[in-house]
Amino acid sequence: MKIKINEKANLVKPSIIRQMKALADTYENVVDFTLGEPHVFHRTYEVIKESFNEQIIQNHIGYSNHYGVMELRESITQYCKEHYHQVYDASCEIIITTGVSESISAVLKTILEEDDEVILFSPAFSLYNTNIEMYGGKPVLYDMVQNEMKINKEKLSELITSKTKAILINSPCNPTGKVFSKEENQIIYECIKDYPIFVISDEIYREIVFDGVECPSLSEYEDLRDRLFILNGFSKSFAMTGWRLGYVLGPKEYMPTIAVVHQNFVASASTISQYAALEALKHPELTVSIHELYQANRNYVYEQLKPYFNHVVKPEGAFYLYLDVSNYGLTSSEFAIELLKEQRVAVVPSLAFEATDSGYVRLSYCCDFNVLEEGVRRIQNFRKSL
């Protein structure tokens, strides 16, 4: 007996990133560049282990308040104030979530109504599109590839309609490593300032920038504060992916509703993970050492692969390389599959991040350097065989 299910759930596509990861796992001796998962997590574990064990022994590890452990909320808001000049009230303007993935879901579920439009800068993290569609909205794409990775005021303005509910910015960007400059943020601000549009700023990679590049935030525009949601977490800069811990900062007018949505999703974030994050925040040197590894990897992989491809986007931040493979007579999906089959190297095709196949693939370089070296060598050998 077949019973009808939610039509919007049927429209949600499986993650191509995860599909490539699953396919890679069926092969032996694979150099896996699919997931944005730092391989340096042991550094975090060693630093937090002793104090963390004491926390587990001394504290009741049951459900936390659905907004999160107060001590952690206070620590995060203090950290954001000192590092980003973002001032938020720990009692009512922050919610601890199960990773930034849940932050995305909770905010979009709260603000979207049927047929609302959300402007995205494409290529973009795949969960943006799927969550928007799942909650009845429509992604409206500003094509960064076609616009040479720059924001054009006229083209962006053309995307704003009476149905535009939000604009979502991810800087530094997954998958390109693009950092939106002050000038580009100013363009975005000028385009949206006079419209009733929410602003969602995904800043999960904010601490991972290279070559002295600044990573400004739209939080610098005070008159956006009453409609701005900032998403961040611990997975990338602290290498704590498996702890699944993120947070939302936002205006107190909307946060109670987001808190209820979050409560219905997961009740509360993992209490153990919250205490681990609290310990990690006491050691900002972690982010420095991890950043140094990312920087060295970025420099190496970009210089080594640049001569082999039609175009390689030089990352200003995050830990991904976006490579144009279109001049080899293969689609990005074909390239990714053949590379895996022939050289046992796993990357992600552009269809994971764009509406159509632009011919790019994403390589995640947040791994140990010896792994990166081996993967680069195999990619170079594959390129020579085409």
Number of C-alpha atoms within 10 A of each C-alpha: 3 4 4 6 8 8 9 12 13 9 11 15 13 12 15 18 22 14 14 23 18 12 13 23 13 8 12 8 10 16 21 23 24 25 19 20 19 22 16 17 17 11 15 20 16 9 15 19 14 11 13 20 12 10 16 14 9 9 11 11 13 9 14 18 15 18 27 23 20 17 12 19 24 17 17 22 22 18 17 15 13 11 10 17 14 17 15 20 15 20 14 18 22 28 29 31 32 22 24 23 19 23 27 25 21 23 24 24 20 17 16 19 15 11 16 20 25 28 20 21 22 22 26 24 19 21 19 19 22 21 22 23 24 20 20 16 24 22 22 17 19 19 20 18 16 10 11 9 17 14 20 14 15 10 12 18 14 10 15 20 11 10 15 22 23 25 21 19 22 24 25 26 27 26 28 31 24 23 24 24 17 15 11 16 18 14 17 20 17 12 17 19 12 8 13 12 19 20 24 23 22 23 19 25 24 22 20 23 23 21 8 7 12 16 22 18 22 21 18 14 13 9 11 18 17 14 16 22 27 25 26 25 27 22 23 24 23 27 22 26 19 12 18 19 26 25 27 28 26 24 19 15 12 17 21 16 16 23 26 15 17 26 17 12 15 13 17 21 29 22 20 19 17 25 21 24 25 20 20 23 18 13 14 12 12 17 18 15 14 22 23 13 16 25 21 13 20 25 13 16 19 19 12 14 18 15 11 16 16 14 16 20 20 18 24 25 28 32 29 30 24 25 25 21 23 18 11 14 11 14 20 25 21 13 22 22 20 16 19 22 14 13 18 20 26 28 26 29 29 27 21 26 27 20 15 10 16 19 23 30 29 26 24 24 30 27 20 14 17 10 14 21 16 12 22 19 14 18 21 16 14 17 15 9 8 8
